[in-house]
Amino acid sequence: MGTIDLAAVVHIKSDYESWEKLMLSHEDNQERVDAGKLLYGQVDEKTAIVLNFEMDQEAMARRAGNPEFAELIKNDVESHDFYVLQEMRPPS
């Protein structure tokens, strides 16, 4: 499947600080942040934006369909809106 660059708008059910702690503690997210492959920030108290570069598509699909993941985020995340990122280059 390969990798993909994604943006996600996270609609937070709890509060930003709780969501951030959960997000950073899940799988390899902190390592990806440290490597510059995952960028995130607070939009407001109930919204975050996440940019995830070179995300493994198979891993993403497994996570999205995993009932354990749904259970893990149920108290902190209302929903996600996902967008595919594509680099724009100036015309030559």
N, C-alpha and C positions, 0 to 999 in steps of 0.2 A: 504493500500500500504506500509506503513512503512517509514523508513528513509534510507538514502543512503549517503555515503561519496563520494564527487565529487571533481575533479580538473577541472579547466577551464582555458584555455588560452584565454585571451581577446585581440582581435585585435582592437586597439583604432583608431578611426577616428579623434578625436580632439587632445588632449594631455593628458598626464597621470594625471596632477593635476585636470583638469576638470572632467575626468572620475572618479577619486577617490572621489571627492566631491559628484558627482551624486550617486555613488555606496553606500557611507556611509549614504546618506540621504534617501535612498529608504527602505521602510518598516522597518524591524527590523535588518537591516545589522549592524548598529553601536552596537546594543545590542549583536549581535552574535560575533562581533569582541571583545567586552569587555569581553565576556564569554569564549573566546578562541575557539569558534565553527566555526569561519570564519577567515582565515588567508589570507593575500594578500600582494603582493609586485610588484614592478616595475622591469620588465625585461629590457626594454628600453623605449624611449619616446612614442612609439606606441604599446607597448605590456605590459600586466600585467598577473600575475598568481594568481589564487584564489583557495584556498583549503576550501571546505565547508563541515564540518563534521555534521553528523546527520541531514541532510537536509530532510525535509518532502517532499516525492515524489509527493504527490497530489498537494501541494502548488507550487512546481517547475513546474509541468505540467500546472497548471492554469496560472502561470506567463508566461511561454514560449508561450502559445497560446493566450495571451491577447493582443489585438490590442493597448490598452492604454500603455502597457509596451513597445511595439515596437515603438510607437510614442515617449515615454519618452527617449529612448536610441538612437534614430535614428541619432542624431547629434554627439554622442560621441563614439558609438560602430559600428565598421565595421562588426565584426562577433565574434562568440565564438567557440572554440573547447572544447568539454566536454569529460572527462575520468572518469571512475569509479575507485575509490581507494579501494584496498583490503589489509588488514594487512597481512604481511608475518611474520610467526613465525619460529624460528629455529627448525630444526628437533629434536625430542626428543630421 
